[in-house]
């Protein structure tokens, strides 16, 4: 990336609000363009400006993105995970459908139900700089949509699924006797093209009313009985949560909305009004999914900016006998203030938004978001200080989880992550995931 690109100044309009720079500060894939509505631009300025906890999530700090770019891409190439660092293509059974958690009969004779992720769109109301799906989300329209040999039919090549591709996903649910839960995601599904939105919702509702035969259980069961919808729209552009779309969603039975909220300041009056609309759907449940991010909910010490990482490393031996250089602490983070903010955030989610705290994610290891990542050992230490007795029993159910694409594991509640003293953790499938880089020859 040339200096002429990385030094594009941020301009402000006549209202004093920052103007998004679009594709000029996109990733090397032409994705995650700088894109946010006026609603967010105002909130950014009301909460500390472009370096405040909202601004950090949307305004690209190109000195971070491109300073880290060469090293992180080289690491990704070495690991064979340049485009798909979360292995979604590995588990993609049909375009847009990732079937990671398969159901079936376990070796001890018990069984588990399966669930799948349906990624319907590759666009959002605003593009988060830390987006998990940054390889596909947030393209400039009609640009950078190129054939990708790893996924010739998926969203790597287009902005949304077709109706037949959506129907192929639905048919997988009719065929698989253990697949009974769907997670509808994107991009932002709530702003999917209206006809596509209607098709997905009506088709999902139809599955909830159909049955299929499970031979092991010897009976008919619902084709689909749990629906989750990932959403960030209520805190990005709440005016787009329209009555028309709410009425369409009322076809669903007890839908669960998984809301990506990273800071208490995102719960404005407008956002709360949009959340109330979701809650008006009969049987609707609201849950939070937050990401642990430096400069957002991991508070920085006074005088530090988000690019001012002060990392401390340790050499740790993994269970594979290899030695890794593990980042164990970022001295720019104010741990006491971070613990308090997390306690306040979960409490505010429940008190103001009547949202059930659900997940706090360790930031995914995608190279475009690494500068916002809290070192895993330090993140676990901080989480252990967010003691349940500091919060209401209604909000202490939140879990701090790691997910490398092979499945989530919960810190401090799982045998996969015993303590912050490890060199890494074991994922859902038992694979070792190092927290640092291998030291060759050590």
QUINORCOR-V225741 format. One line per field, one symbol per residue. phi: phi as a letter, one per 40 degrees, with the letter a starting at -180 (. if undefined). psi: psi as a letter, one per 20 degrees, with the letter a starting at -180 (. if undefined). Layout:
phi = ???
psi = ???
//
This chain:
phi = .cccccbcccbbcccgbcbdcgccbccccgbfccaaccdcdccdccbhgcbcccddcbccccccdcccdccccccccccgbccbcbgcccbccadgbbbcccciccccgcbbccabbbccbbbbcabccbddcccbcgccdgbgcbcbccacbcccbacaccdccccccdcccccccbcbbbbcaafbccbdddccdcccccccccccbcbacbcccgacbccabbbbbcabddbbaccccccdcccccccccfcbccccbbadcccccccccccccccccdgcbbbcbbbcbcgbbbcccdgcbccccbcbbbcbccccgcbbcbcbabccccccccdcccccccccdcccbfbcdbbbccdccbccbdccccddccccdccccccdccbdccbcccbcbbabhchcbccgbbccbcaccccibccdcgccbccaccccgc
psi = pqhhgikoqpqqaijjqqpqjcihkrriijrlqooqrhghgghghikjaijrhghhihopnhhgghhiggghhgggghjklghmijkhhhjohqpioomgnqraprhjirrqqrqqpoohrkqrhqopijpgkiihqkqppjqjnqpphhmiiaiiirirqrghhghhghhhhhgoiiojpqopacaohijqpghgggggghhghghiirrqpohgikrprqhpippqopqighigmhiinqhghghgiihqolqopopnpiqhiimrggghghhhghiippjpqpqqoqpoppifiopqqpiqrhimpnppqqpqprijiqpqopphqoiipngghgggggggghghggghilpopfqopppqmphijhijpppghhgggghiimqhiiqqiiijiqqoqqojijqqqppijqihngrijriarpahjjppoqiaqpopi.
//
